[in-house]
Amino acid sequence: MSTQTEQLEVPTTRSEKKRQAILVASSATFLEYGYDVASMDKIAAVADVSKRTVYSHFKSKEDLFAETMLMMCTSKSVQIEMNVDLTAPIDQVLIKIGNIFLDMVFNPESSAMLRILVGQSDKFPELGKVFLDNGPDVLTEMLGIYLREQSDRNIIAISDPEDTAGSFFASLFGVHFITLLATGKKPPSQAKRKKMVSSAVDRFLHGVCVA
């Protein structure tokens, strides 16, 4: 896990700018209408391009939805890397990562997009793999690398850094996120999330893996 991450590429050519506009439009359209009602016509209208242009960049609505998720996941993993000082004490690092992670998880757009994904899982299971490969798995691998470094320095004692990283992320939101997805209930307040993170980090370091 590195503190230096390249910025997301800024579109430079006319074609790249149109592709980016389509992705931004697709995100807004899927969030507003859901997967089934959102159409390539609606997305084209929001992006101010022709339907033909949309299809020249994305072969199907499923392909566009997958790329939209990839864009969202990439931007969020970059957000974690760019905002964490990995030279700080481990408790501070984990609290920072935890707070950023929960802010992303409980972001209305993120939870709405995931709710759409879950709703389409039977029809398009491959979309779930796109999400896992480019969202949770990336973050787990990043944190796993950091935890391995801390283990090598004898700061913590763990046998499987990546599995431990996954357990840490899972411990952060507990039942709150499931409740949000299942009922649409409002997410915990920021103050509540900070307490959730602090408690999770305390359990992680003092109840699980102190060297």
N, C-alpha and C positions, 0 to 999 in steps of 0.2 A: 504494500500500500504506500503510495507516494504522495507527498504534499504538492508535487508539481504535476499538473494535468494540463494538456493542451485544451484550449478553448474549443467549443464546438465550432466546426467550420462555418465561416460566413459565406453565404452564396455570392458568387461573383458574376457568373454569366447569366444571361437572360433566362436560359433554361433552368438553371439552378434556382434562380429567384422564383420562378413559377412553381417549381417543385416544392420549395419551402412554403410558398403561399398556399398551395394545395394541402400540405400537411397541417398548417395552422388552421385552415378552414375545416379540414376533416375533424380535427380535435374538437373544435367548437360545435360542429354539426352532430357528431356522435354523442357528445355530452348533452346536447339539447334534445335530440330526438331518440337516442338509443340506436343500437345497431340495425334492427329490423326496419325502422322507419327512415333512417338516414339513407339518402340515395346519392349516387354519383352526380345526378342533376343538381341536387341541393348543394353539394360540396363545390361543384363547379361555379354555381352562382355566387356563393360566399367568397370564393377565391377570385372571382371576376375573371375566369378563364372559360374556355369552351369545354364541353364534355369530352370532346376528342382530345384536348390537351391533357385532361385528367387521365384518360386511358393510355395516352402516350407515355406517361410516367408510371402508372400503376395498372396492372392488367385486370384487376378485379377489386371489388369492395373489400373482400377479405384481405387482399394484399395491402390495400391502403390502410386498413385498420391495423394490420400487423406493423406496418411502417410507422404509423402514428404512435403505437405503444412503444416501439423502439426509440423514437424521438424523445418521448416523455421519460423513459427509463434512463436513457443516456444522459439527459440533462440533469436528472436527479442524482445519478452516481457521481457526476462531475461536481455537483453542489457539495457533496460530502467531502470529496477529496480536497476541494479548494478552500474549505472552511475549517479544516482541522490541523492544528499544530501537533504533529506526532512526537515532538521532542518534550512535550509537557508530561507531567506525571500521569501514570496510566488511568487513575480515577478521573482526572480532568479530561483526558482524551475520550474515555468511554462515555462520560456525561455529555460531552460535546457531540459525539457521534449519535448518542441516543436521542438527544433533543432534536437534532437535525432530522434524524430518521422518523421520529414521531410526527414532526411538523409535516414531513412529506406524506407519511401514511395517512394522516387525518386531513390532509388537504382535500377540499371538496372535489376538485377535478380528479385527483388520483383515486379516491374511493369510488367516485362515479364511474370512472373508466374500468376499474377492477370489477365493479358490479356488472357492467356490460359484459366483460370478459367471462365472468362466471356464468352468466346467462347464456352465453354462446358455447360453453365448453363441450356440450354433447354434440353439437353440430360441427364445430371446428376445434377439436382438441389440440391441433397443432398451434393454435394461437396461444394456448396456455404455455406451451413449450417456449414460444418466442418471448413471452413475458418472463418466465422463470430464468431463461438463459441470459436475458439482458437486464433483468431487474434484481430480484432476490439473490440469484446465484453470483452475480457480479459483486454485490455488496458483501455477501458472505465470504467470497474469496479475498476481497480487499481486506476485510477485518481479520480473516484467518492469517494472512501474511503478517499483519501487524502483531497479532497475538503470538505467532511463531517467533518473531523477533524478540518479544518480551520474554518468552519462555527460554530462548537461547541466552538471554541476559540474566536468567534466574530471578526475574521479577515475579513471574507466576509459574505454576507447575501444571502443565496440561499435556495430554498425550495426542490429542487430535485437534489441532488449532481450528480447522475449518468447521468441524462439527460443533466445537465450542462456540465459534462465531455465530453459527446458525441458532444455537440455543440461546445465545445472548439476545439476538434480534427478536426471537420468539417470546422471550420473557418480558420484553418491553411493553407490548400492547395487550397481552393476555386476552381476556374475554371482551375487552372494549371494542376491538376492531370487528370481531364476529358480530357483536350486537349492532354495530354501525351498518355492516353489510346486510344483515338480516332484517333489520327494522327501520333503517333510515334515521335512527336516533342521532341527535347531535353529538359530535365528538367531544371528548373531555376538554375542558378549558386548558389554556396554556399553563396555568398554575398547577392544575391537576396533572398534566403531562410531565411537568418538571419533577413533581413528586414521584410519579411512576418511574421515571428514569433514575432518579436518585436511589430509590428502593431497589430497583433491578441491579444497578451497579454495585450497591452495597452487598446484595445477596451473591452476586457474581464473584466479587473479590474476596469477601470474608466468609461466605458460606459454601463456596464451591472450589476455588482454585488458588488460594494463597500459597505461595511457595514455602 
